[in-house]
Amino acid sequence: CDPANVELPRPCRMMLLVNPQSGKGQALILYNNHIQRMLNEAGVIHTLVITERQNHAREMVKEADLSQWDALVIMSGDGLLYEVINGLLERSDWEEAIRTPLGILPGGSGNALAASVHHYSGASPVSSEELLVSCGFLLCKGLVSRMDLVSIHLSSSPRLFSFLSLAWGFVADVDIESEKYRHVGAARFTVGTLVRLASLRVYKGKLAYLPASSLTPAPVLSPAGPPDSLLVPLDQPLPANWVVVPEEDFVLMLAMYQSHLAEDLLAAPDAALNDGVIHLFYVRAGISRTALLRLFLAMEKGAHLATNCQHLVHTKVRALRLEPYSPKGIITVDGEVVEYGPLQAEVHGGLSRLITG
């Protein structure tokens, strides 16, 4: 049995993966100025590994001798952790590998998980270097918690695992289009939101979900790795206990399993690291630009649900299926673009481990 909230051993051996390109390209400078000294003072023996290309970290953790490490820590944006989690779950010993404690230090322009960990600690909101220092302290404390992961099936790509979010429509468009404003750091999402608002699109599709209150497992659908007990194949009709959303015109769909979508976007205020649910939000077509902007401004403080916007729906689910009808569009998982087309997802409660302090 692997209890939640265990402490890392002392001295602790950490692999610290740094993406030198992330954010404004400042990760190594931030490591030298803040993190190196903190870890040394806390008696954390760490090996710095600088990633050289996309999927470098994924390949590395897939092959690594994990018995040499007490924790794998990522200093980057959310994309590098996505690689590490999927690399661990591609191993033949995935059951043991995914219990390796993971740590996150904000070093990118999208630091959603770092902001979420800071939020769960009960501390008041901070940003940029203060967030890094806070996460550094939590990392040195070394308390390990369970973290939910979500498995996602696409129509022709292999199944993948997600720790943060699944987005279609407005949010996915902003995330990807804002890449070109990386140089402004975390503010890239604000700029991207304003640009996207100028030409608001409607996305057609069919959305269905299994409410969080339903506990009846469907047939097990599983390649190698953790079995999916709630999903039937994508080309089969949905089980009877699923809810089909009546509308088919959307501005966005966002499935969240952490509190923050970005450093300054508290998208799911009541989400917890290990609550075993997906927080599903969707905005129906017909919302005005002003109302949508108001929603995003309110989201900075997590107050968007209190705005009583008639077009916004929020529900807690254990699984979902999306079938986009629009021929073109963007779907992102943890901020990374994935294959566009039908998909389904299921939450795996407490599958991984995260250092939360």
Secondary structure as the mmCIF struct_conf table of DSSP 4:
data_model
#
loop_
_struct_conf.conf_type_id
_struct_conf.id
_struct_conf.beg_label_comp_id
_struct_conf.beg_label_asym_id
_struct_conf.beg_label_seq_id
_struct_conf.end_label_comp_id
_struct_conf.end_label_asym_id
_struct_conf.end_label_seq_id
BEND BEND1 ALA A 4 ASN A 5
STRN STRN1 VAL A 6 GLU A 7
BEND BEND2 ARG A 10 PRO A 11
STRN STRN2 CYS A 12 VAL A 18
TURN_TY1_P TURN_TY1_P1 PRO A 20 GLN A 21
BEND BEND3 SER A 22 SER A 22
TURN_TY1_P TURN_TY1_P2 GLY A 23 GLN A 26
HELX_RH_AL_P HELX_RH_AL_P1 ALA A 27 LEU A 30
HELX_RH_PI_P HELX_RH_PI_P1 TYR A 31 ILE A 35
HELX_RH_AL_P HELX_RH_AL_P2 GLN A 36 GLU A 41
TURN_TY1_P TURN_TY1_P3 ALA A 42 GLY A 43
STRN STRN3 VAL A 44 ILE A 50
BEND BEND4 ARG A 53 ARG A 53
TURN_TY1_P TURN_TY1_P4 GLN A 54 ASN A 55
HELX_RH_AL_P HELX_RH_AL_P3 HIS A 56 GLU A 63
BEND BEND5 ALA A 64 ALA A 64
HELX_RH_3T_P HELX_RH_3T_P1 LEU A 66 GLN A 68
BEND BEND6 ASP A 70 ASP A 70
STRN STRN4 ALA A 71 SER A 76
BEND BEND7 GLY A 77 GLY A 77
HELX_RH_AL_P HELX_RH_AL_P4 ASP A 78 LEU A 89
TURN_TY1_P TURN_TY1_P5 GLU A 90 GLU A 90
BEND BEND8 ARG A 91 ARG A 91
TURN_TY1_P TURN_TY1_P6 SER A 92 ASP A 93
HELX_RH_AL_P HELX_RH_AL_P5 TRP A 94 ALA A 97
TURN_TY1_P TURN_TY1_P7 ILE A 98 ARG A 99
BEND BEND9 THR A 100 THR A 100
STRN STRN5 LEU A 102 PRO A 106
BEND BEND10 GLY A 108 SER A 109
HELX_RH_AL_P HELX_RH_AL_P6 ALA A 112 TYR A 120
TURN_TY1_P TURN_TY1_P8 SER A 121 GLY A 122
HELX_LH_PP_P HELX_LH_PP_P1 ALA A 123 PRO A 125
HELX_RH_AL_P HELX_RH_AL_P7 SER A 128 LYS A 141
TURN_TY1_P TURN_TY1_P9 GLY A 142 GLY A 142
STRN STRN6 LEU A 143 LEU A 154
BEND BEND11 SER A 155 SER A 157
HELX_LH_PP_P HELX_LH_PP_P2 PRO A 158 ARG A 159
STRN STRN7 LEU A 160 SER A 162
BEND BEND12 PHE A 163 LEU A 164
STRN STRN8 SER A 165 GLY A 169
HELX_RH_AL_P HELX_RH_AL_P8 PHE A 170 GLU A 177
HELX_RH_3T_P HELX_RH_3T_P2 SER A 178 ALA A 187
HELX_RH_AL_P HELX_RH_AL_P9 ARG A 188 ALA A 198
TURN_TY1_P TURN_TY1_P10 SER A 199 SER A 199
STRN STRN9 TYR A 203 PRO A 211
TURN_TY1_P TURN_TY1_P11 ALA A 212 SER A 213
STRN STRN10 LEU A 221 LEU A 221
BEND BEND13 PRO A 223 PRO A 226
STRN STRN11 ASP A 228 ASP A 228
BEND BEND14 SER A 229 LEU A 230
TURN_TY1_P TURN_TY1_P12 LEU A 234 ASP A 235
BEND BEND15 GLN A 236 GLN A 236
HELX_LH_PP_P HELX_LH_PP_P3 PRO A 237 PRO A 239
TURN_TY1_P TURN_TY1_P13 ALA A 240 ASN A 241
STRN STRN12 VAL A 243 VAL A 244
BEND BEND16 PRO A 246 PRO A 246
STRN STRN13 ASP A 249 MET A 256
BEND BEND17 TYR A 257 SER A 259
BEND BEND18 LEU A 261 LEU A 261
STRN STRN14 ALA A 262 ALA A 262
TURN_TY1_P TURN_TY1_P14 GLU A 263 ASP A 264
STRN STRN15 LEU A 265 LEU A 265
TURN_TY1_P TURN_TY1_P15 PRO A 269 ASP A 270
TURN_TY1_P TURN_TY1_P16 LEU A 273 ASN A 274
BEND BEND19 GLY A 276 GLY A 276
STRN STRN16 ILE A 278 ARG A 284
TURN_TY1_P TURN_TY1_P17 ALA A 285 GLY A 286
HELX_RH_AL_P HELX_RH_AL_P10 ARG A 289 MET A 299
TURN_TY1_P TURN_TY1_P18 GLU A 300 GLY A 302
HELX_RH_3T_P HELX_RH_3T_P3 HIS A 304 THR A 307
TURN_TY1_P TURN_TY1_P19 GLN A 310 HIS A 311
STRN STRN17 LEU A 312 PRO A 324
BEND BEND20 SER A 326 LYS A 328
STRN STRN18 ILE A 331 VAL A 333
TURN_TY1_P TURN_TY1_P20 ASP A 334 GLY A 335
STRN STRN19 GLU A 336 VAL A 338
BEND BEND21 GLY A 341 GLY A 341
STRN STRN20 LEU A 343 ILE A 355
#
